[in-house]
């Protein structure tokens, strides 16, 4: 009988609801979907470049932000970077 692969990486094409993931995983520190300052800085209109943002998400910052290297694939992290870049103030 074939063994199921137990440690398969997350499928790259699985649905990844970035807004929900952000709200659930990052929202505790990055308020209002990243639009406002919370325990962490505002991410909307970040002056940082994509590499900085990608690396901060992957490796975190000691004593400030957890690392998400194992939690997300590179593809998913790219989607999060795109999400941050696309942030706009809420209407109203
Ligand atoms: C426990 C709180 C916490 C969580 C959870 C958290 N962060 Fe952070 N984040 C921080 C803090 C604090 C900083 C500022 C670190 C520093 O001093 O450079 C930061 C910095 C960042 C930065 C760099 C912003 C800048 O301009 O320096 C990005 C991008 C970022 N976080 C994205 C995320 C994402 C995406 C998630 C979820 C996957 C997340 N963070 C989860 C606390 C958190």
Boltz pocket constraint, residues with backbone or C-beta under 6 A from the ligand:
constraints:
  - pocket:
      binder: B
      contacts: [[A, 21], [A, 22], [A, 25], [A, 26], [A, 27], [A, 28], [A, 29], [A, 30], [A, 39], [A, 40], [A, 41], [A, 42], [A, 43], [A, 46], [A, 47], [A, 48], [A, 52], [A, 53], [A, 54], [A, 56], [A, 57], [A, 61], [A, 64], [A, 65], [A, 66], [A, 68], [A, 80]]
      max_distance: 6.0
